[in-house]
Amino acid sequence: MDLHFRSFKKYQTVIIHLLVWGSVFSLPYIFYLQWQEGGMPTQFALKILVLNIVMNLFWVTTFYLNTEFLIPRILYRRKVFVYLGVNIGLLAGILLINRLLFEALVFEASYSIYKALWHNALPFLFFVLTAVAFRTVNDRLELERRTKERESETLKTELSFLRSQISPHFLFNVLNNIVALVRLKSDELEPTILKLSSLMQYMLYETDEDKALLKSEVDYLRNYIDLQKLRFGRRLNVKFDVELMEDWYVIEPMLLIPFVENAFKHGTGMIENPVIDISLKAENNNLLFTVKNKYIEADEAKDKVSGIGMSNVKRRLELLYEKKHNLTIDKTSDWYIVTLQLTFEIQ
């Protein structure tokens, strides 16, 4: 949780406590005005007012003694009888002080233990029960907050780990191609280096954010596909169709690339006339992403790494778009088709 938000919540809690206790301490004064209107002598009413204000200090003490010490140290450890005994002793001490104050202030009237018990036991019980309710509810909310924080941190850690599993093999292939272009002094050298630079910049910097613009993700895919075209040349037929109706759509970074990587990994090799067909359409807050590639069973079985990549992206979809996506994988005799339908989160 943000530090400024915590500070705000702390001050907010202090203000609420001050307002509540301000209301409690205003009650004796309200009663004092009513006593005066009822004909009670002003001097006597003033003494009762002072006595009630002093007693309110004991209710404040009772509340915070319970919330800060007795409940967490005794009641939470299931020492119920000890907790009850301590509070009974506290009430007895308050009654004793109440009697001494009454005899010192209101010496015109006789002290009645029954009236004192009635007028003090009920407020005491009220503030003890309020303290129990306040502390237990507050601790439950704090526990839920910490649990959500831990879950959030665990989720971030897991997502960071999953992102880091993106296969780097094609980078080595691109670097080998660059070496070949250098030797041939090809005109393709400069645009290839620029595409690789753009690719690395996106991977290193923009993927640190929780979300990235879909447009940036599409540019990343386009650069990746162009570099793969350089690697495979004319023997591979690659189509990439994009219909991006809005520029503000955002998506989890590096979410789509595993499907494309998988297509290049298993849509090439020993396949005759390899074809990879990729389409992306985003409109009305929905994404339709399809990747088709030719494949053969023997080529798929020889590489177990692909299973890691696909399970990786499935896990990320479950974590981030639990009820907002639909992923289908279809296999025909010679085609492998991945279709992802996803609802964007509104920012």
Helices and strands as residue ranges (DSSP letters): H 3-37, H 42-65, I 66-70, H 71-73, G 75-77, H 80-105, H 113-164, H 169-184, H 189-204, G 206-208, E 212-213, H 214-232, G 233-235, E 237-244, E 250-251, H 257-266, E 275-283, E 286-294, H 297-301, H 305-320, E 325-331, E 335-343
